[in-house]
Amino acid sequence: MRPVAIVFTDLTGFTPFTARHGDLAARDLVAFNTLTLVAIAGARDGRIVKSLGDGHLLAFDDPLVAVAASIELASAVTTPLRMRVAAHWGRPLRTANDVIGHDVNVAARLLAMAGPGEVLISEALCDAAGAVPGVAYGPREQRAAKGIEAPIALRVAHAA
């Protein structure tokens, strides 16, 4: 299996937004979010693997492109909700319509750690991508994650 960047996105505060504004407003927000993601991923040869309601699972073959796209994704959607993004480099099992396995789980756990507007990049993806023009990384951190034995090494990434 070839390695791939696994990128999760999620709109923070979507449940309260839906409660306040209703299902039609939520549908419209998700539709706008999806169009934005399709444009960004498509321009960078990424693909949306699946929609997860107010979030998405994307895949990129190029680690450098995945990091740059993650930054762009987080900054593209800022109102009325902010997007959080997490990305990991690994070798998931690819099926016709999905990616599954431990590396997908690691990326999902990273997403759970991310705050509004934050981009968390696994150390594995940082190493694979190297220096990315226009991107700066925070210091290396290790964070424990539910169901993952060893702490996940990660960095917070942001536009430079």
C-alpha positions in Angstrom: 0.0 0.0 0.0 1.3 3.4 -0.9 1.2 6.1 1.8 -1.4 8.8 1.7 -2.2 11.9 3.7 -5.5 11.4 5.6 -7.2 14.7 6.3 -10.2 15.2 8.5 -12.2 18.4 8.7 -15.0 19.4 11.1 -17.1 22.5 11.6 -16.9 23.5 15.3 -20.1 24.4 17.0 -22.3 22.8 14.4 -24.7 21.2 16.9 -25.5 24.5 18.6 -25.7 26.2 15.3 -28.3 23.7 14.1 -30.3 24.1 17.3 -30.3 27.9 17.0 -30.8 28.3 13.2 -32.6 25.1 12.2 -32.0 22.3 9.8 -32.4 24.3 6.6 -29.6 26.7 7.7 -27.5 23.7 8.7 -28.0 22.1 5.3 -27.1 25.3 3.5 -23.9 25.7 5.6 -22.9 22.1 4.9 -23.5 22.6 1.2 -21.3 25.7 1.1 -18.6 24.0 3.2 -18.6 21.0 0.8 -18.3 23.2 -2.3 -15.4 25.0 -0.7 -13.7 21.7 0.2 -14.2 20.3 -3.3 -12.7 23.4 -4.8 -9.6 23.3 -2.6 -9.1 19.6 -2.7 -9.7 19.5 -6.5 -7.2 22.2 -7.2 -4.6 20.3 -5.2 -5.3 16.8 -6.6 -6.9 15.7 -3.4 -10.1 13.8 -3.1 -13.1 13.8 -0.8 -13.3 10.2 0.4 -16.6 10.8 2.3 -18.8 13.3 3.9 -19.4 13.0 7.6 -22.2 15.5 8.0 -20.5 18.7 9.0 -17.1 17.2 8.4 -15.2 15.4 5.7 -12.5 12.8 5.2 -10.1 13.7 2.4 -7.0 12.0 0.9 -3.9 13.5 -0.7 -1.1 11.5 -2.3 1.5 14.3 -1.9 2.4 15.1 1.8 3.5 18.6 1.0 0.3 19.4 -0.8 -1.7 17.8 2.1 -0.1 20.2 4.6 -0.7 23.2 2.4 -4.3 22.2 1.7 -4.9 21.7 5.4 -3.9 25.3 6.1 -6.1 26.5 3.2 -9.1 24.4 4.4 -8.9 25.8 7.9 -8.8 29.4 6.7 -11.4 29.0 4.0 -14.3 28.5 6.3 -14.5 31.0 9.1 -18.1 32.2 9.4 -20.4 31.6 10.9 -18.4 28.6 12.2 -14.7 27.8 12.2 -13.2 24.7 10.8 -10.7 22.5 12.5 -8.4 20.2 10.5 -6.2 17.2 11.3 -3.9 15.4 9.0 -1.7 12.3 9.3 0.6 10.4 6.9 0.1 6.6 6.8 -0.8 3.5 4.9 -4.5 2.9 5.4 -6.3 0.1 3.7 -8.0 1.5 0.6 -11.3 0.1 -0.6 -13.3 1.2 -3.6 -14.9 4.1 -1.7 -13.1 4.5 1.6 -9.9 4.3 3.6 -9.8 2.4 6.9 -7.4 1.3 9.5 -5.1 2.4 12.3 -3.8 5.5 10.4 -7.3 6.7 9.8 -8.0 6.3 13.5 -4.9 8.3 14.4 -6.1 11.2 12.1 -9.6 11.1 13.6 -8.1 11.3 17.2 -6.0 14.3 16.1 -9.2 16.0 14.9 -10.8 15.4 18.3 -7.8 17.3 19.8 -8.0 20.3 17.5 -9.7 23.5 18.5 -11.7 25.9 16.3 -9.5 27.1 13.4 -6.7 24.9 14.5 -4.7 22.6 12.2 -3.0 19.6 13.8 -0.4 17.7 11.7 1.1 14.4 12.8 4.9 14.3 13.1 4.7 11.5 10.4 3.2 14.0 7.9 5.5 16.8 8.9 8.5 14.5 8.3 7.1 13.3 4.9 6.3 16.8 3.8 9.4 18.6 5.0 9.4 22.4 4.6 6.2 23.7 3.1 6.2 27.1 1.6 3.9 29.5 3.5 3.5 27.1 6.4 5.0 27.3 9.9 4.9 24.6 12.6 4.7 25.0 16.3 6.9 22.9 18.6 6.7 19.1 18.6 4.1 17.9 21.1 3.1 14.5 22.3 -0.6 14.0 23.2 -2.4 10.9 24.5 -5.4 9.8 22.5 -8.3 7.5 23.4 -7.7 4.0 22.0 -4.1 4.7 20.8 -1.4 3.1 22.9 1.4 5.5 22.4 1.1 9.3 22.5 0.7 10.9 19.1 3.6 13.2 18.0 2.1 16.3 16.4 2.6 19.9 15.5 0.2 22.8 15.3 0.5 24.3 11.8 -0.4 27.7 10.6 0.1 30.1 7.7 3.6 31.7 7.8 
